[in-house]
Amino acid sequence: MKTKVEKMFGTYVCSDFVLKKYMSPASFAKYIKTKNRGEELDVKTAKAVAKAVKKWAIKMGATHYSHWFMPLTNKTAEKQISFVEIMPNGKLIEDFSEKSLIKGEADASSFPNGGARMTFEARGYTVWDYTSPLFIKEDSAKNRVVYIPTAFCSYDGIALDEKTPLLRALESLNFAAKKVLKHLGYDKVKKVDFFVGAEQEYFLIKTKDFENRVDLKFTGRAIFGAEPIKEQEVCSHYYGMIDDDISKFMNQVDQILWKMGITAKLQHNEVAPCQHEFVPIFNAANIASDQNQLIMQVIDNVAKQYGYTALFHEKPFSHLNGSGKHINWSMSTDTGLQLLDINQKDKMVFYAFFSAIISAIDKYYKLIRLSTAYRANDLRLGGNEAPPTIISVFASEYVLNQIDSIKQNQSAKNSKTILDTGVKTMPKMEKDFCDRNRTSPFAFTGNKFEFRMVGSSQCLSWPITCICTVLANELNLLSEKLDKTNGTREEMVEIFDKLMAEHKRIIYNGNGYDKSWHKEAKKRGFEEYNDSSSIYSILGEDDIIKLFADTNVLCKQELELRQSTLYQNYANQILLEAKSATYMIEKQVLPCLIKYDFSLSKFENKKLVLSKIKDIENSIKLLATLNKDLKKEIEIVDKIEKNSEKTAKINKKMLNLLQELQKEYAKVENVLPENLEPFVTINKILF
């Protein structure tokens, strides 16, 4: 008998199992064969799939379908179209053709495109990605829409989305990895998959508090606020008892996601007050990226039903932990070979791919940093659990010892030891091979890597694309080196050893927060990019252009549009923060301070309040002056057209003015009486 979860899991997904029910055996076999080989569907098979999708969708009660895509906004986009068609005789029918399935149209000039499309050049296309399953979304009124995962490109075929480069990078990685595996004796491998499990952190706050704060509404973070009385000193919230309302919310999120075929596995309270985490099971990278977008959307929608608002900003409260989206990733073949399992029987497979990864990350550490570089993440990286902005790889002594044994062609001892709690009644357990390093941006944990720099609001596709691209490039180079050998173990080990020796500087197993590491990193030749906009220029460098061209992931024009979009998004975010700040100071803070100053001036015993009056009046003058200066900067920056120049101007003065305003307001908030607070304080939001 099926359990409750088994009955609901995947019921809203048009899986291969579902398609098999509605397609002829021959058509379905052709579809599966094409999919497994990663080839283009022929028209006849596409028609059969479309017909099956229509039957399934109508049976499920869906009335509309939508091409669902990921423009360069870190969000998804959609256009819902009904199945309704009118025949020449006036009869209404529900129809869905292979053309409707395969191709859609969207305005390519209205989404971020870095100038690749002018306003008058509007046509863009959405193209079905059959590697990611169709699914149904249901709103609160039980209306159902079929969503078709698609890529998004311009009329000229230029990628304007997050999915297209990811699919190209995965194809390139698959091709390169198979070449290396062939040298290692695995010539029957037909496919290498890149698997991802993304931990999603977020905050939940009461919607009434969210609506009370202009900064939270428009920027996702509290620009103003004094340090709360309580923060996270004893980590009492971490893994703490889940509040009843939050538990109900989490359970509903799970059930909706289960229906959509998303494996909700783990949920708990995170370290900061009001902070939580959601973790799914590993999935193929492309599907994992699509599903992560759905996870955030479902969390957001369900939160509203319980009177909460979900915050995915990387640092919504400056004194507390930020939120990340740790990407755990691994690689395996269609034959079941785990390429990153250090304890597998064939250690040469591990050594080949591990050495290639070390080399790739070291060579292109700037690109890996850039893959997580944007304003909100700048506020998070480098403190309170988030890794520093210096790229390094944690490999542990156990891993390095295993590599030494591979070099010597010896069997290394399994270093798993027994964990003894000292309590007789408790069972003894095996410890893991190595510890974890939460300060490492790129940590190896025994059979996978954990990329901890990715921000909570970020789309998974771009960082995964960058990782797959640099790795595909390195595996291609490795394959070329192996081509020149006789295929002996000694020759291959020598090549892997050389890669490790040349790029060992990227390995650091210590505390990433320690000041000594920052000095050491500089000696090793690593640059630290605390300001994201300072690294965007590398997308125009020859070696990066060549890297993406050689791997067929992005052409020069596509890199240029991404670079322009990064500058644009960075500038727009800070402008939004500045405009929100000036609004709050002018419309909310100053009126409250003037009112407080007036009430103090009416005090009978002037001696008791003279110093307070003086402080308040000084604060009024300073805040008004800073606010005036910030408004002038906004006017100047708004007139600059080129995104890179706009960003450069912002960094010179605007950020300093914002910081000064924040600092002065924090002083003021601590002396204002509660009845004169201009907006709800962080203390009240969190507790």
Secondary structure as the mmCIF struct_conf table of DSSP 4:
data_model
#
loop_
_struct_conf.conf_type_id
_struct_conf.id
_struct_conf.beg_label_comp_id
_struct_conf.beg_label_asym_id
_struct_conf.beg_label_seq_id
_struct_conf.end_label_comp_id
_struct_conf.end_label_asym_id
_struct_conf.end_label_seq_id
HELX_RH_AL_P HELX_RH_AL_P1 LYS A 4 MET A 8
TURN_TY1_P TURN_TY1_P1 PHE A 9 TYR A 12
STRN STRN1 VAL A 13 CYS A 14
HELX_RH_AL_P HELX_RH_AL_P2 ASP A 16 TYR A 22
BEND BEND1 MET A 23 MET A 23
HELX_RH_AL_P HELX_RH_AL_P3 PRO A 25 ARG A 37
TURN_TY1_P TURN_TY1_P2 GLY A 38 GLY A 38
HELX_LH_PP_P HELX_LH_PP_P1 GLU A 40 ASP A 42
HELX_RH_AL_P HELX_RH_AL_P4 VAL A 43 LYS A 59
TURN_TY1_P TURN_TY1_P3 MET A 60 GLY A 61
STRN STRN2 ALA A 62 PHE A 69
STRN STRN3 PRO A 71 PRO A 71
TURN_TY1_P TURN_TY1_P4 LEU A 72 THR A 73
BEND BEND2 ASN A 74 LYS A 75
STRN STRN4 ALA A 77 SER A 82
BEND BEND3 PHE A 83 PHE A 83
STRN STRN5 VAL A 84 ILE A 86
TURN_TY1_P TURN_TY1_P5 PRO A 88 ASN A 89
BEND BEND4 GLY A 90 GLY A 90
STRN STRN6 LEU A 92 GLU A 94
HELX_RH_AL_P HELX_RH_AL_P5 GLU A 98 ILE A 102
STRN STRN7 LYS A 103 ASP A 107
TURN_TY1_P TURN_TY1_P6 ALA A 108 SER A 109
BEND BEND5 SER A 110 PHE A 111
TURN_TY1_P TURN_TY1_P7 GLY A 114 GLY A 115
BEND BEND6 ALA A 116 ARG A 117
TURN_TY1_P TURN_TY1_P8 THR A 119 PHE A 120
STRN STRN8 ARG A 123 TRP A 128
TURN_TY1_P TURN_TY1_P9 TYR A 130 THR A 131
BEND BEND7 SER A 132 SER A 132
STRN STRN9 LEU A 134 GLU A 138
TURN_TY1_P TURN_TY1_P10 SER A 140 ALA A 141
STRN STRN10 ARG A 144 SER A 154
TURN_TY1_P TURN_TY1_P11 TYR A 155 ASP A 156
STRN STRN11 ALA A 159 ALA A 159
STRN STRN12 ASP A 161 ASP A 161
BEND BEND8 GLU A 162 GLU A 162
HELX_RH_AL_P HELX_RH_AL_P6 LYS A 163 HIS A 183
TURN_TY1_P TURN_TY1_P12 LEU A 184 GLY A 185
TURN_TY1_P TURN_TY1_P13 ASP A 187 LYS A 188
STRN STRN13 VAL A 192 ALA A 198
STRN STRN14 GLN A 200 LYS A 206
HELX_RH_AL_P HELX_RH_AL_P7 THR A 207 ASN A 212
HELX_RH_AL_P HELX_RH_AL_P8 VAL A 214 THR A 219
BEND BEND9 GLY A 220 ARG A 221
BEND BEND10 ILE A 223 PHE A 224
HELX_LH_PP_P HELX_LH_PP_P2 ALA A 226 PRO A 228
BEND BEND11 ILE A 229 ILE A 229
BEND BEND12 GLN A 232 GLN A 232
TURN_TY1_P TURN_TY1_P14 GLU A 233 VAL A 234
BEND BEND13 HIS A 237 HIS A 237
TURN_TY1_P TURN_TY1_P15 TYR A 238 TYR A 239
HELX_LH_PP_P HELX_LH_PP_P3 GLY A 240 ASP A 243
HELX_RH_AL_P HELX_RH_AL_P9 ASP A 244 LYS A 259
TURN_TY1_P TURN_TY1_P16 MET A 260 GLY A 261
STRN STRN15 ALA A 264 ASN A 269
BEND BEND14 VAL A 271 ALA A 272
TURN_TY1_P TURN_TY1_P17 PRO A 273 CYS A 274
STRN STRN16 GLN A 275 PRO A 280
HELX_LH_PP_P HELX_LH_PP_P4 ILE A 281 PHE A 282
STRN STRN17 ASN A 283 ALA A 284
HELX_RH_AL_P HELX_RH_AL_P10 ALA A 285 GLN A 305
TURN_TY1_P TURN_TY1_P18 TYR A 306 GLY A 307
STRN STRN18 TYR A 308 LEU A 311
BEND BEND15 GLU A 314 GLU A 314
BEND BEND16 PRO A 316 PHE A 317
TURN_TY1_P TURN_TY1_P19 SER A 318 HIS A 319
BEND BEND17 LEU A 320 LEU A 320
STRN STRN19 GLY A 324 GLY A 324
STRN STRN20 ILE A 327 THR A 333
TURN_TY1_P TURN_TY1_P20 ASP A 334 THR A 335
STRN STRN21 GLN A 338 GLN A 338
TURN_TY1_P TURN_TY1_P21 LEU A 339 LEU A 340
TURN_TY1_P TURN_TY1_P22 ILE A 342 ASN A 343
BEND BEND18 GLN A 344 LYS A 345
HELX_RH_AL_P HELX_RH_AL_P11 LYS A 347 LYS A 363
TURN_TY1_P TURN_TY1_P23 TYR A 364 TYR A 364
HELX_RH_AL_P HELX_RH_AL_P12 TYR A 365 LEU A 370
TURN_TY1_P TURN_TY1_P24 SER A 371 THR A 372
BEND BEND19 TYR A 374 TYR A 374
HELX_RH_AL_P HELX_RH_AL_P13 ARG A 375 ASP A 378
TURN_TY1_P TURN_TY1_P25 LEU A 379 GLY A 382
BEND BEND20 GLY A 383 GLY A 383
TURN_TY1_P TURN_TY1_P26 ASN A 384 GLU A 385
BEND BEND21 ALA A 386 ALA A 386
HELX_LH_PP_P HELX_LH_PP_P5 PRO A 387 PRO A 388
BEND BEND22 THR A 389 ILE A 390
STRN STRN22 VAL A 393 PHE A 394
HELX_RH_AL_P HELX_RH_AL_P14 SER A 396 LYS A 407
TURN_TY1_P TURN_TY1_P27 GLN A 408 ASN A 409
STRN STRN23 ILE A 418 LEU A 419
BEND BEND23 GLY A 422 GLY A 422
TURN_TY1_P TURN_TY1_P28 LYS A 424 THR A 425
BEND BEND24 MET A 426 MET A 426
HELX_LH_PP_P HELX_LH_PP_P6 PRO A 427 LYS A 428
STRN STRN24 MET A 429 GLU A 430
HELX_LH_PP_P HELX_LH_PP_P7 LYS A 431 ASP A 432
BEND BEND25 PHE A 433 CYS A 434
TURN_TY1_P TURN_TY1_P29 ARG A 438 THR A 439
BEND BEND26 PRO A 441 PRO A 441
STRN STRN25 PHE A 442 PHE A 444
BEND BEND27 GLY A 446 ASN A 447
STRN STRN26 PHE A 449 PHE A 451
STRN STRN27 GLY A 455 GLY A 455
TURN_TY1_P TURN_TY1_P30 SER A 456 SER A 457
BEND BEND28 GLN A 458 GLN A 458
TURN_TY1_P TURN_TY1_P31 LEU A 460 LEU A 460
HELX_RH_AL_P HELX_RH_AL_P15 SER A 461 ASP A 483
TURN_TY1_P TURN_TY1_P32 LYS A 484 LYS A 484
BEND BEND29 THR A 485 THR A 485
HELX_RH_AL_P HELX_RH_AL_P16 ARG A 489 GLU A 502
TURN_TY1_P TURN_TY1_P33 HIS A 503 HIS A 503
HELX_RH_3T_P HELX_RH_3T_P1 LYS A 504 ILE A 506
STRN STRN28 ILE A 507 ILE A 507
BEND BEND30 GLY A 510 GLY A 510
TURN_TY1_P TURN_TY1_P34 GLY A 512 TYR A 513
BEND BEND31 ASP A 514 ASP A 514
HELX_RH_AL_P HELX_RH_AL_P17 LYS A 515 LYS A 523
TURN_TY1_P TURN_TY1_P35 ARG A 524 GLY A 525
BEND BEND32 ASN A 530 ASP A 531
HELX_RH_3T_P HELX_RH_3T_P2 SER A 532 SER A 534
TURN_TY1_P TURN_TY1_P36 ILE A 535 ILE A 535
HELX_RH_3T_P HELX_RH_3T_P3 TYR A 536 GLY A 540
BEND BEND33 GLU A 541 GLU A 541
HELX_RH_AL_P HELX_RH_AL_P18 ASP A 542 ASP A 550
TURN_TY1_P TURN_TY1_P37 THR A 551 ASN A 552
BEND BEND34 VAL A 553 VAL A 553
HELX_RH_AL_P HELX_RH_AL_P19 LYS A 556 MET A 584
HELX_RH_PI_P HELX_RH_PI_P1 ILE A 585 VAL A 589
HELX_RH_AL_P HELX_RH_AL_P20 LEU A 590 SER A 601
TURN_TY1_P TURN_TY1_P38 LYS A 602 LYS A 602
BEND BEND35 GLU A 604 GLU A 604
HELX_RH_AL_P HELX_RH_AL_P21 LYS A 606 ASP A 638
TURN_TY1_P TURN_TY1_P39 LYS A 639 LYS A 639
BEND BEND36 LYS A 642 LYS A 642
HELX_RH_AL_P HELX_RH_AL_P22 ASN A 643 LYS A 649
HELX_RH_PI_P HELX_RH_PI_P2 ILE A 650 MET A 654
HELX_RH_AL_P HELX_RH_AL_P23 LEU A 655 GLU A 669
TURN_TY1_P TURN_TY1_P40 ASN A 670 VAL A 671
BEND BEND37 LEU A 672 LEU A 672
HELX_RH_3T_P HELX_RH_3T_P4 GLU A 674 LEU A 676
BEND BEND38 PRO A 678 PHE A 679
HELX_RH_AL_P HELX_RH_AL_P24 ILE A 682 LEU A 686
#
